[in-house]
Amino acid sequence: MSGEQDSVAGARTKKSDAGGNGAGRRRLVIVESPTKARKIAPYLGGNYVVESSVGHIRDLPRGAADVPAQYKGESWARLGVDIDNDFKPLYIVTPDKKSKVTELKGLLKDVDELYLATDPDREGEAIAWHLLETLKPKVPVRRMVFHEVTEQAIRAAADATRELDADLVDAQETRRILDRLYGYEVSPVLWKKVMPKLSAGRVQSVATRIVVERERERMRFTSASYWDISATMNAGPDAAPRNFPARLVSVDGARLATGRDFDSNGQLKGSGKDIRVLGEADAQALAQALRERDFKVASVEEKPYSRKPYPPFMTSTLQQEAGRKLRFTSERTMRVAQKLYENGYITYMRTDSTTLSESAISAARSQATQLYGKEFVSPSPRQYTRKVKNAQEAHEAIRPSGEVFRTPGQVASELDTDGFRLYEMIWQRTIASQMADAKGTTMSVRIVGTAISGEECTFAASGRTITFAGFLKAYVEAVDTEAGGEADDKQSRLPVLVKDQGLTADELSADGHSTSPPARYSEPSLVSKLEELGIGRPSTYASIIKTIQDRGYVWKKGSALVPSWVAFAVVALMERHFERLVDYNFTAGLEDELDRIANGDEHRAEWLSKFYFGGDLGVEGSVGRLGGLKKLVDGSVEGIDAREINSIPMFSDAEGHQVVVRVGRYGPYLEREVNGESQRANLPEDLPPDELSPEIAEKLFATPQEGRVLGADPVSGHEIVAKEGRFGPYVTELLPEPELPEDATAAQKKAAKAKLPKPRTGSLFKSMSVETITLDEALKLLSLPRVVGKDPESGDEITAQNGRYGPYLKKGTDSRSIQTEDQLFSITLEEALKIYSEPKQRGRSATARPPLKELGDDPVSGKPMVVKDGRFGPYVTDGEYNATLRKTDSIEELTAERGAELLAEKRAKGPAPKRKAPARKTAAAKSTTKTAAAKTTTAKSTTAKSTTAKTTAKSTAAKKAPVKKASSTAKAK
């Protein structure tokens, strides 16, 4: 804030008198969300009026239309920031919030005090300041801060208000102004040189660069192949287990090459003189030479194993774990967490802290003792501290709210499915953080044998046994399997072995391997990378990832983030002409500098001036020392070669012609020059850049851009062509051009074309290709949608259509998936009516699929057990319960006994909570008491894995006191 604003805020905000002489005074409490307002109102009582601002009430102008008339002629109006007057921002009340401001001003007339109770972070502080500046209250103003929505926390916050923190407001304002200057200065360069409607951003451009760089690594990557030998060793009939796996690691003292020994070019790192690379023929011959040979144990090394619990969640780790374990996007995680926080289930979800309060530690330890036993709880309280760089101000980790945690079972009936799953994960992680270390032993064994051809071969085997589960009883962190992660609770037992013990090999198999390119980023791994580099704030990661997808810079293939060709062009422009703006160290350093403003060590206007106009700001080579952002942008535009920036060289074809991807105004395309002439081809939008190979390029070039002519429609006479489009192959009809005079203007031509009917189009089936489709097949596709008939009851027409997500039926607004594309032409009205007579299914279950395997009848339910493919992998079901297969279970080897065992485990946990609407407020107190007792079974199943723990959970849940809620007539503080 400026000095003038600071004094105004200071005059209007003052420290609370702890409610000592405030009885009878009317207070208006303003929070951001209506949900939070409804939740806390009963806690405060009748002398408090609680209302929400519904987020921000004012912001910088979004466009020229929003700029007030008196400022439209100013040179800085498009920025919304007066760069010549201490970078004073021009704030306007957004059009959709004008009625809300009027409402709040009306409420202010009837109260004696104003409490600004926005979120406890920088953005919340800024929202409070904007409310103060906009409402201009004539009554005393206090800043009310809380980190959880419980009665005790809300009442305590009302008793311990403070002044508005000017430094926090300055820090948030500086970020907002900086992002506006960056975006509004750099984005127009992208519009001119790459494509209209693109955007640049302080963090989004760097995040895009990270994703593009990973794709470049994959495109440059050359795979290397290597072989080794896997063995199944036999330790004799008295060993347990008798058989165990081992793998060849050296031959005649030379270590065999593994994946980590090769670089990205497929070559051995370093000299490679002490490493042997086995080829297929050598590996096969050596495996044969080792058959029927004797082996012996060369060494046994056994070590104790210990694993400490994971810290409680903070924002970034919650997003990562929810992405891995629950398959939530970062945006979905934060949306669900926000709802849990506002409804009083968890503490504030935007935090960089892993610290727990003393009461939270006590609650976690007490609950862990009740559920798992004293021996599973850490001997002393655990506190997780970390040096937080550029920290948000929330004081505690994300945990269940209150001084006594409610088990997932106790809240199951109150939450929808997403809310329950996220709450359960937060609860488990918090409880586990106060539990004992997991302990066990690891064993490493070397086994030697001499081949008949004379080579001395050394095999290695390793095992891990967990002797005490400790915190793993409550929670096991998900792992990134693509990165080679292994779950902390995974065990691999080896028999008791001693040196020189004789062994035999039951199986010896030559195995081939090839190195893989680095995995693409997923949302969890991108969040981890941003945090590692110190770029952005964890609280903004969800919006950053959403933005780069919404802008078309990144799209998803499964869970992988794939950059678009437009992203390649944008990143190339930024790297070549605005390198500092996308430099990782520079962007991370900006956070440090902005943090100095938050701490009051730097003046906002002076800092912004140096960044924008130039000055002694930052390290050598920083934007300020290079002359500032304005000079950097203005001096670079004319030197940018748009064609060069929008050209991404790929490879040379078989005849040596350079193949290039061009990013045009209407999308990317392939181009090469052959005999002095340009050849072009459309690029499918769903083709990842690293999958564009010379073979695929030739196929695309072989399909003319104007399409493959199939013939004429015998009815209309229009020519039918097959094309490769941005969204895949399709067929269409070519309509005749409108007849116009030779001197017709461009506008007249455009108007005439607009009057023409749209040509019929149809996507090719998966079994078809542009090269092989016939005219008859194309005409069938163009005949869609097909009228199947009319529903005799409603009279609605039922049609069969081919959509982006596959074939389906449509009746009015009711769509139903059908199994195959061929059914589009064959399904009868009777079959369609049967589909509509069944309950509508959503997601993958909407199209019935045959089971992957049948196991026979379940011994408990008597119903047939089958293995199906689900959203989160294969699972076994008896139609009533579904149990996901473990990583160690393979579909091929799954037995009826194992299937019944998995279902029994699932059955013991009880059914998953059903999605229910939130309980009515008037019934809240009554339903809470009922829930505590009635959800005993769910609490038992969710929290404990052992029989003893389940029994304890049952008694604990039954005794749990309901959460108190103050009535609306509670005495005012």
GUKOL-444173 format. One record per residue (C-alpha): z negated, x, y; residue in one letter. Coordinates in steps of 0.02 Angstrom, whole numbers, padded with zeros to 5 digits, always signed. Example, Ala and Ser with C-alpha at 12.3 -4.5 7.8 and 13.67 -1.06 7.14 Angstrom:
-00390+00615-00225A
-00357+00684-00053S
***
This chain:
+00000+00000+00000M
+00023+00054+00180S
-00128+00091+00288G
-00113-00078+00374E
-00100-00169+00208Q
-00245-00069+00140D
-00358-00123+00282S
-00305-00304+00263V
-00343-00302+00078A
-00508-00214+00108G
-00559-00346+00234A
-00521-00486+00115R
-00593-00416-00046T
-00773-00371-00071K
-00890-00327-00212K
-00977-00468-00305S
-01159-00507-00273D
-01175-00539-00461A
-01186-00724-00430G
-01362-00713-00362G
-01333-00826-00213N
-01169-00906-00263G
-01233-01064-00344A
-01139-01218-00286G
-00994-01122-00210R
-00819-01177-00263R
-00707-01038-00325R
-00521-01031-00362L
-00479-00913-00506V
-00296-00863-00522I
-00228-00789-00684V
-00048-00758-00736E
-00022-00880-00878S
-00057-01066-00899P
-00122-01031-01076T
-00253-00910-01010K
-00300-01032-00872A
-00331-01172-00998R
-00431-01055-01109K
-00552-00984-00982I
-00581-01140-00877A
-00715-01212-00995P
-00806-01044-00997Y
-00830-01043-00808L
-00887-01220-00778G
-00859-01357-00650G
-00876-01251-00493N
-00723-01150-00540Y
-00543-01207-00523V
-00432-01103-00637V
-00245-01099-00602E
-00101-00986-00653S
+00031-00901-00547S
+00149-00901-00697V
+00182-00714-00680G
+00248-00632-00521H
+00266-00744-00369I
+00372-00626-00264R
+00487-00477-00288D
+00625-00378-00205L
+00785-00480-00174P
+00891-00497-00331R
+01053-00507-00234G
+01129-00524-00062A
+01100-00713-00065A
+00912-00686-00076D
+00902-00574+00079V
+00830-00670+00227P
+00955-00699+00369A
+00866-00585+00493Q
+00890-00435+00378Y
+01068-00464+00316K
+01144-00348+00447G
+01028-00202+00406E
+01106-00052+00320S
+00968-00053+00189W
+00975-00241+00152A
+01067-00221-00014R
+00926-00108-00076L
+00787-00224-00020G
+00694-00067+00038V
+00690-00005+00217D
+00725+00178+00181I
+00710+00222+00366D
+00538+00146+00388N
+00424+00227+00258D
+00520+00141+00118F
+00442-00025+00162K
+00493-00151+00028P
+00565-00320+00075L
+00474-00444-00035Y
+00526-00625-00049I
+00446-00770-00140V
+00567-00804-00281T
+00649-00976-00270P
+00570-01038-00431D
+00394-00994-00367K
+00398-01078-00196K
+00320-01238-00263S
+00188-01137-00355K
+00141-01045-00194V
+00126-01211-00104T
+00015-01277-00244E
-00100-01124-00238L
-00114-01134-00048K
-00165-01315-00066G
-00301-01271-00191L
-00366-01136-00075L
-00409-01265+00058K
-00546-01340-00052D
-00634-01182-00113V
-00758-01056-00041D
-00697-00901-00133E
-00541-00834-00219L
-00551-00735-00381Y
-00392-00638-00427L
-00405-00624-00617A
-00236-00549-00663T
-00214-00424-00805D
-00319-00263-00804P
-00176-00139-00778D
-00064-00076-00639R
+00054-00223-00646E
-00092-00346-00647G
-00165-00258-00495E
+00003-00272-00406A
+00017-00458-00447I
-00157-00483-00373A
-00104-00392-00215W
+00055-00497-00200H
-00050-00655-00216L
-00166-00591-00081L
-00022-00550+00037E
+00069-00714+00006T
-00076-00837+00007L
-00165-00754+00155K
-00332-00832+00108P
-00464-00860+00242K
-00605-00858+00113V
-00684-00705+00031P
-00576-00629-00107V
-00637-00539-00263R
-00546-00448-00403R
-00602-00511-00573M
-00558-00402-00723V
-00581-00436-00909F
-00507-00362-01067H
-00535-00506-01188E
-00536-00694-01169V
-00707-00739-01238T
-00846-00835-01153E
-00959-00683-01140Q
-00820-00572-01069A
-00763-00703-00943I
-00938-00739-00880R
-00975-00552-00868A
-00814-00525-00770A
-00859-00663-00648A
-01027-00577-00619D
-00953-00403-00592A
-00804-00419-00478T
-00737-00275-00374R
-00618-00236-00233E
-00431-00225-00256L
-00381-00047-00307D
-00259+00012-00174A
-00207+00167-00272D
-00159+00064-00425L
-00057-00053-00316V
+00029+00096-00234D
+00070+00170-00404A
+00149+00008-00465Q
+00242-00021-00301E
+00311+00156-00306T
+00378+00126-00481R
+00460-00036-00426R
+00539+00044-00271I
+00592+00199-00368L
+00675+00093-00502D
+00765-00008-00368R
+00830+00148-00280L
+00885+00226-00445Y
+00969+00068-00510G
+01053+00014-00349Y
+01120+00188-00309E
+01180+00242-00482V
+01239+00077-00557S
+01385+00056-00434P
+01451+00224-00493V
+01459+00154-00671L
+01550-00001-00608W
+01684+00105-00524K
+01705+00237-00659K
+01668+00149-00824V
+01658-00041-00822M
+01594-00182-00710P
+01420-00257-00733K
+01343-00101-00810L
+01172-00038-00756S
+01076+00124-00745A
+00888+00140-00749G
+00755+00274-00738R
+00700+00246-00919V
+00837+00139-00995Q
+00970+00274-00963S
+00862+00406-01048V
+00824+00290-01195A
+01012+00259-01214T
+01043+00447-01210R
+00917+00473-01352I
+01010+00347-01461V
+01181+00420-01417V
+01124+00598-01453E
+01066+00546-01626R
+01237+00468-01660E
+01322+00627-01600R
+01216+00725-01724E
+01274+00609-01863R
+01456+00626-01809M
+01445+00816-01809R
+01352+00822-01974F
+01433+00901-02126T
+01353+00861-02292S
+01312+00998-02418A
+01295+00971-02605S
+01176+01058-02723Y
+01113+01031-02900W
+00952+01053-02995D
+00876+00993-03158I
+00748+00855-03184S
+00640+00860-03339A
+00523+00742-03430T
+00387+00855-03500M
+00283+00814-03653N
+00102+00876-03655A
+00066+00815-03832G
-00011+00660-03911P
-00187+00693-03845D
-00135+00705-03662A
-00150+00560-03541A
-00021+00531-03483P
+00080+00614-03618R
+00240+00625-03517N
+00261+00678-03337F
+00409+00726-03225P
+00450+00902-03168A
+00595+00981-03074R
+00679+01152-03083L
+00631+01258-02931V
+00686+01435-02973S
+00798+01533-03092V
+00760+01717-03129D
+00645+01722-02978G
+00773+01654-02855A
+00721+01492-02774R
+00841+01347-02793L
+00913+01274-02634A
+00847+01106-02575T
+00905+00995-02433G
+00798+01082-02303R
+00889+01248-02335D
+01053+01184-02260F
+01097+01162-02078D
+01193+01018-01999S
+01358+01109-02035N
+01324+01109-02222G
+01289+01297-02226Q
+01134+01387-02288L
+01014+01432-02148K
+00988+01617-02115G
+01058+01743-02238S
+01017+01639-02391G
+01005+01797-02496K
+00847+01743-02588D
+00910+01567-02620I
+01022+01512-02762R
+01137+01361-02745V
+01173+01281-02913L
+01341+01198-02935G
+01373+01054-03054E
+01446+01160-03193A
+01303+01286-03186D
+01171+01149-03185A
+01249+01060-03334Q
+01262+01223-03432A
+01084+01274-03391L
+01015+01103-03440A
+01105+01118-03607Q
+01038+01295-03632A
+00859+01236-03603L
+00864+01096-03732R
+00753+01122-03883E
+00669+01271-03798R
+00482+01292-03782D
+00393+01288-03615F
+00220+01341-03559K
+00108+01313-03409V
+00117+01464-03293A
-00012+01405-03166S
-00121+01256-03120V
-00189+01234-02945E
-00307+01090-02911E
-00374+01049-02737K
-00486+00913-02666P
-00393+00782-02564Y
-00464+00692-02413S
-00385+00571-02289R
-00469+00507-02132K
-00442+00327-02071P
-00310+00287-01943Y
-00367+00256-01763P
-00369+00076-01701P
-00207+00015-01624F
-00146+00051-01449M
+00014-00024-01380T
+00138+00103-01449S
+00062+00116-01623T
+00049-00073-01635L
+00235-00089-01598Q
+00279+00047-01723Q
+00172-00022-01864E
+00224-00203-01835A
+00404-00142-01842G
+00379-00051-02007R
+00258-00169-02094K
+00305-00340-02025L
+00486-00304-01975R
+00447-00366-01798F
+00549-00305-01650T
+00448-00227-01510S
+00480-00379-01402E
+00421-00498-01538R
+00265-00393-01567T
+00216-00397-01384M
+00256-00582-01368R
+00145-00626-01515V
+00008-00505-01457A
+00012-00582-01283Q
-00015-00754-01359K
-00159-00690-01467L
-00241-00609-01315Y
-00222-00760-01202E
-00297-00873-01334N
-00448-00761-01360G
-00407-00682-01528Y
-00381-00499-01479I
-00420-00384-01333T
-00291-00338-01201Y
-00134-00277-01287M
-00068-00154-01157R
-00174+00000-01177T
-00159+00185-01213D
-00337+00199-01276S
-00398+00212-01456T
-00580+00197-01403T
-00691+00056-01467L
-00842-00011-01376S
-01012+00006-01457E
-01017-00180-01496S
-00844-00171-01577A
-00895-00022-01684I
-01051-00116-01737S
-00949-00271-01780A
-00822-00172-01881A
-00955-00075-01976R
-01055-00231-02014S
-00903-00325-02078Q
-00842-00177-02181A
-01015-00165-02262T
-01016-00351-02303Q
-00841-00349-02375L
-00830-00183-02465Y
-01007-00117-02484G
-01108+00016-02392K
-01029+00160-02487E
-00859+00117-02413F
-00920+00131-02233V
-00922+00296-02137S
-01096+00376-02133P
-01090+00378-01943S
-00992+00277-01814P
-00816+00341-01784R
-00750+00356-01607Q
-00567+00397-01581Y
-00531+00486-01417T
-00368+00558-01357R
-00307+00645-01202K
-00206+00505-01126V
-00062+00562-01017K
-00018+00440-00877N
-00141+00315-00950A
-00150+00131-00914Q
-00322+00075-00864E
-00367-00039-01010A
-00529+00032-01074H
-00518-00004-01259E
-00404-00007-01411A
-00323-00168-01471I
-00448-00254-01584R
-00511-00428-01629P
-00604-00501-01482S
-00789-00540-01473G
-00946-00452-01535E
-00926-00530-01707V
-00749-00521-01776F
-00674-00674-01855R
-00590-00636-02021T
-00407-00681-02042P
-00461-00820-02157G
-00567-00898-02022Q
-00423-00906-01897V
-00283-00945-02020A
-00277-01132-01982S
-00270-01098-01794E
-00123-00976-01793L
+00061-00987-01831D
+00134-00869-01960T
+00178-00728-01839D
+00010-00739-01753G
-00083-00735-01917F
+00012-00586-01984R
-00013-00483-01826L
-00197-00532-01810Y
-00227-00487-01992E
-00149-00316-01966M
-00253-00282-01809I
-00411-00342-01895W
-00380-00235-02050Q
-00341-00080-01947R
-00499-00103-01842T
-00611-00127-01994I
-00530+00021-02084A
-00560+00134-01933S
-00748+00129-01968Q
-00736+00156-02155M
-00760+00312-02260A
-00628+00444-02296D
-00517+00420-02448A
-00547+00558-02574K
-00457+00625-02725G
-00376+00776-02800T
-00203+00853-02792T
-00131+00959-02931M
+00014+01079-02924S
+00084+01148-03088V
+00214+01281-03126R
+00300+01276-03296I
+00412+01413-03364V
+00540+01418-03502G
+00680+01535-03554T
+00855+01465-03580A
+00953+01512-03735I
+01070+01603-03615S
+00924+01713-03557G
+00879+01642-03385E
+00695+01618-03347E
+00676+01446-03270C
+00525+01383-03173T
+00490+01198-03155F
+00364+01119-03035A
+00261+00961-03054A
+00136+00888-02932S
+00014+00745-02940G
-00114+00655-02835R
-00260+00552-02896T
-00370+00449-02780I
-00548+00451-02845T
-00624+00353-02699F
-00516+00233-02599A
-00626+00228-02444G
-00533+00149-02298F
-00378+00124-02406L
-00471-00025-02480K
-00443-00115-02315A
-00282-00045-02244Y
-00134+00066-02289V
-00015+00116-02151E
+00169+00080-02179A
+00283+00231-02193V
+00461+00268-02139D
+00545+00284-02309T
+00709+00343-02230E
+00615+00493-02161A
+00545+00531-02334G
+00372+00459-02302G
+00251+00422-02443E
+00114+00291-02437A
-00064+00358-02425D
-00119+00255-02575D
+00020+00314-02689K
-00042+00404-02844Q
+00051+00510-02971S
-00057+00564-03115R
-00034+00722-03215L
-00121+00759-03380P
-00258+00889-03389V
-00164+01054-03408L
-00221+01234-03429V
-00132+01399-03408K
-00022+01453-03555D
-00029+01277-03631Q
+00127+01241-03731G
+00244+01098-03679L
+00409+01027-03734T
+00546+00940-03634A
+00593+00767-03698D
+00733+00752-03570E
+00831+00875-03463L
+00958+00808-03340S
+01069+00896-03214A
+01051+00805-03047D
+01169+00816-02901G
+01110+00797-02721H
+01190+00798-02550S
+01111+00821-02380T
+01103+00670-02265S
+01124+00659-02077P
+00969+00620-01974P
+00928+00435-01986A
+00972+00324-01840R
+00827+00268-01733Y
+00746+00103-01773S
+00639+00016-01644E
+00478+00093-01714P
+00549+00269-01720S
+00624+00253-01545L
+00455+00199-01478V
+00379+00351-01564S
+00511+00466-01488K
+00487+00396-01312L
+00300+00420-01329E
+00323+00597-01397E
+00432+00644-01247L
+00315+00560-01123G
+00453+00447-01059I
+00408+00278-00986G
+00250+00179-01019R
+00206+00107-01189P
+00183-00062-01106S
+00368-00058-01054T
+00444+00003-01218Y
+00478-00174-01280A
+00573-00221-01121S
+00668-00054-01122I
+00730-00080-01299I
+00778-00260-01259K
+00869-00205-01101T
+00978-00074-01185I
+01030-00204-01313Q
+01060-00342-01185D
+01167-00223-01081R
+01277-00187-01231G
+01228-00003-01243Y
+01148-00023-01414V
+01171-00145-01557W
+01083-00166-01722K
+01147-00132-01895K
+01005-00195-02002G
+00855-00114-01919S
+00953+00038-01857A
+00997+00056-01672L
+01181+00099-01653V
+01255+00152-01485P
+01413+00069-01423S
+01563+00168-01361W
+01521+00109-01186V
+01352+00196-01206A
+01445+00357-01250F
+01545+00346-01089A
+01393+00305-00981V
+01288+00445-01055V
+01433+00569-01035A
+01447+00523-00851L
+01259+00540-00823M
+01249+00706-00915E
+01394+00785-00822R
+01360+00721-00647H
+01177+00664-00641F
+01103+00779-00772E
+00929+00783-00693R
+00917+00593-00697L
+00931+00589-00887V
+00840+00751-00920D
+00693+00719-01036Y
+00573+00839-00952N
+00618+00775-00779F
+00592+00593-00828T
+00425+00634-00911A
+00375+00736-00758G
+00407+00585-00647L
+00268+00495-00741E
+00149+00637-00696D
+00198+00625-00514E
+00180+00436-00511L
+00011+00458-00594D
-00043+00568-00448R
-00008+00420-00334I
-00116+00309-00446A
-00256+00436-00430N
-00240+00442-00241G
-00179+00623-00241D
-00007+00586-00171E
+00054+00474-00029H
+00185+00348-00082R
+00300+00348+00069A
+00304+00538+00079E
+00342+00553-00107W
+00483+00424-00100L
+00559+00509+00052S
+00566+00677-00037K
+00641+00597-00193F
+00773+00498-00098Y
+00817+00611+00049F
+00763+00779-00025G
+00613+00892-00002G
+00490+01006-00090D
+00455+00885-00231L
+00439+00935-00413G
+00494+01093-00501V
+00645+01200-00461E
+00804+01101-00494G
+00720+00931-00474S
+00809+00788-00384V
+00707+00815-00226G
+00744+01001-00217R
+00930+00968-00251L
+00940+00865-00092G
+00878+00697-00151G
+00950+00549-00246L
+01058+00489-00100K
+01147+00655-00081K
+01163+00676-00269L
+01253+00509-00288V
+01360+00517-00130D
+01416+00694-00168G
+01466+00658-00348S
+01568+00498-00345V
+01734+00571-00289E
+01724+00712-00415G
+01708+00599-00566I
+01868+00586-00670D
+01859+00410-00743A
+01987+00444-00880R
+01896+00600-00937E
+01727+00512-00939I
+01797+00366-01038N
+01880+00475-01169S
+01782+00525-01323I
+01877+00654-01429P
+01854+00618-01614M
+01961+00725-01730F
+02140+00776-01769S
+02244+00674-01891D
+02339+00748-02039A
+02481+00802-01925E
+02369+00882-01795G
+02372+00742-01666H
+02211+00723-01568Q
+02130+00553-01596V
+02027+00490-01449V
+01920+00337-01418V
+01954+00266-01246R
+01833+00149-01160V
+01937+00024-01062G
+01892-00118-00946R
+01909-00240-01090Y
+01829-00136-01225G
+01856+00022-01328P
+02016+00067-01419Y
+02092+00212-01516L
+02233+00318-01445E
+02339+00467-01497R
+02502+00540-01437E
+02645+00553-01562V
+02813+00626-01510N
+02769+00602-01328G
+02725+00419-01349E
+02552+00341-01344S
+02492+00248-01499Q
+02346+00129-01479R
+02238+00027-01598A
+02096-00096-01575N
+01923-00040-01629L
+01816-00166-01723P
+01656-00197-01627E
+01548-00184-01784D
+01611-00010-01833L
+01474+00119-01798P
+01541+00275-01710P
+01491+00395-01849D
+01587+00290-01976E
+01753+00309-01886L
+01844+00426-02005S
+02025+00488-02007P
+02060+00367-02150E
+01995+00217-02052I
+02088+00275-01897A
+02253+00280-01994E
+02221+00105-02058K
+02189+00042-01881L
+02344+00130-01812F
+02447+00052-01952A
+02402-00120-01884T
+02501-00147-01724P
+02400-00210-01576Q
+02518-00356-01562E
+02476-00397-01743G
+02567-00410-01910R
+02694-00551-01907V
+02670-00667-02056L
+02805-00795-02018G
+02824-00961-01928A
+02719-01116-01948D
+02839-01242-02028P
+02760-01384-01927V
+02746-01312-01751S
+02871-01171-01765G
+02746-01051-01685H
+02741-00873-01749E
+02584-00830-01849I
+02511-00653-01838V
+02364-00561-01914A
+02265-00446-01800K
+02117-00329-01794E
+01999-00389-01659G
+01836-00334-01580R
+01742-00451-01696F
+01844-00416-01853G
+02014-00465-01924P
+02087-00636-01884Y
+02247-00739-01882V
+02318-00832-01733T
+02473-00922-01674E
+02583-00858-01532L
+02616-00995-01406L
+02775-00991-01301P
+02758-00923-01124E
+02766-01057-00986P
+02931-01069-00894E
+02911-01006-00717L
+03030-00956-00577P
+03068-00770-00567E
+02978-00754-00400D
+02817-00835-00463A
+02660-00753-00397T
+02519-00684-00506A
+02410-00832-00457A
+02545-00956-00510Q
+02566-00867-00677K
+02378-00870-00705K
+02367-01055-00663A
+02511-01097-00779A
+02432-01003-00924K
+02267-01092-00894A
+02353-01260-00921K
+02420-01208-01092L
+02324-01263-01247P
+02221-01127-01329K
+02302-01050-01483P
+02222-01087-01651R
+02128-00939-01726T
+02035-00908-01888G
+01932-00762-01952S
+01988-00684-02115L
+01879-00709-02268F
+01788-00556-02334K
+01911-00550-02480S
+02061-00539-02362M
+02138-00400-02259S
+02266-00391-02119V
+02383-00291-02231E
+02388-00415-02375T
+02359-00590-02305I
+02504-00711-02331T
+02573-00847-02219L
+02506-00984-02334D
+02331-00908-02329E
+02340-00893-02140A
+02393-01075-02120L
+02245-01129-02227K
+02128-01030-02113L
+02207-01109-01959L
+02181-01282-02033S
+01993-01260-02015L
+01881-01348-01973P
+01924-01469-02115R
+01863-01648-02111V
+01771-01679-02274V
+01735-01862-02240G
+01612-01979-02155K
+01429-02007-02195D
+01427-02190-02255P
+01253-02217-02181E
+01269-02142-02007S
+01458-02143-01989G
+01453-01962-01931D
+01601-01853-01976E
+01563-01705-02092I
+01670-01550-02068T
+01683-01383-02161A
+01690-01234-02043Q
+01695-01045-02052N
+01570-00966-01931G
+01511-00794-01880R
+01373-00802-02011Y
+01477-00877-02151G
+01543-01046-02210P
+01447-01204-02168Y
+01452-01394-02154L
+01423-01485-01991K
+01371-01666-01963K
+01332-01701-01781G
+01208-01564-01734T
+01150-01536-01914D
+01227-01381-01994S
+01206-01330-02177R
+01263-01168-02258S
+01374-01173-02411I
+01385-01038-02542Q
+01565-00976-02542T
+01712-00970-02424E
+01823-01056-02553D
+01713-01212-02539Q
+01781-01237-02364L
+01939-01306-02444F
+01868-01381-02603S
+01700-01461-02563I
+01703-01651-02584T
+01615-01784-02482L
+01501-01820-02630E
+01450-01637-02641E
+01423-01628-02453A
+01314-01784-02453L
+01208-01708-02592K
+01178-01552-02485I
+01127-01660-02338Y
+01010-01763-02447S
+00904-01608-02482E
+00775-01538-02358P
+00851-01415-02235K
+00814-01233-02272Q
+00821-01093-02147R
+00857-00908-02152G
+00916-00827-02312R
+00853-00970-02417S
+00981-01085-02336A
+01109-01028-02463T
+01045-01032-02640A
+01075-00872-02736R
+01059-00838-02922P
+00904-00741-02973P
+00917-00553-03000L
+00823-00565-03164K
+00738-00696-03274E
+00570-00647-03350L
+00517-00800-03450G
+00373-00921-03420D
+00216-00871-03324D
+00063-00881-03440P
-00042-00964-03304V
+00073-01091-03222S
+00190-01113-03370G
+00337-01107-03248K
+00486-00990-03268P
+00469-00822-03178M
+00623-00750-03093V
+00657-00600-02981V
+00745-00641-02817K
+00806-00542-02668D
+00706-00584-02512G
+00703-00536-02330R
+00579-00395-02364F
+00651-00342-02532G
+00646-00407-02711P
+00504-00519-02766Y
+00447-00613-02921V
+00414-00800-02909T
+00365-00945-03019D
+00418-01070-02887G
+00242-01086-02820E
+00189-00908-02780Y
+00296-00760-02723N
+00243-00580-02755A
+00338-00435-02679T
+00382-00295-02800L
+00295-00129-02767R
+00395+00027-02729K
+00356+00088-02905T
+00428-00070-02985D
+00612-00069-03028S
+00704-00231-03063I
+00787-00161-03218E
+00623-00107-03299E
+00515-00253-03240L
+00433-00340-03387T
+00365-00516-03405A
+00190-00443-03416E
+00211-00348-03252R
+00284-00501-03167G
+00136-00607-03225A
+00016-00472-03163E
+00095-00472-02988L
+00087-00661-02980L
-00094-00659-03037A
-00139-00540-02895E
-00049-00652-02771K
-00130-00808-02842R
-00302-00729-02821A
-00267-00701-02636K
-00224-00884-02608G
-00070-00956-02522P
-00009-00889-02355A
-00064-00991-02205P
+00055-01130-02157K
+00123-01141-01982R
+00025-01269-01883K
+00026-01330-01705A
-00119-01265-01600P
-00274-01374-01611A
-00306-01497-01471R
-00430-01429-01344K
-00546-01579-01361T
-00569-01545-01545A
-00591-01357-01530A
-00779-01349-01549A
-00779-01466-01697K
-00635-01380-01789S
-00709-01207-01766T
-00864-01252-01863T
-00760-01331-01998K
-00644-01182-02008T
-00784-01057-02035A
-00836-01144-02195A
-00673-01218-02252A
-00571-01059-02242K
-00688-00962-02356T
-00552-00941-02486T
-00426-00875-02362T
-00550-00754-02289A
-00589-00694-02461K
-00408-00668-02507S
-00351-00586-02347T
-00485-00459-02322T
-00541-00393-02488A
-00445-00318-02631K
-00581-00292-02758S
-00676-00428-02850T
-00841-00373-02775T
-00770-00374-02599A
-00697-00547-02624K
-00864-00617-02677T
-00949-00541-02526T
-00816-00608-02409A
-00843-00782-02475K
-01028-00784-02434S
-00999-00698-02268T
-00870-00822-02208A
-00979-00968-02257A
-01125-00902-02153K
-01018-00857-02002K
-01075-00944-01844A
-00937-01032-01748P
-00875-00956-01586V
-00963-01044-01442K
-00862-01125-01307K
-00936-01180-01143A
-00908-01361-01100S
-00819-01410-00942S
-00985-01463-00867T
-01069-01295-00894A
-01180-01237-00752K
-01086-01135-00621A
-01134-00954-00604K
***
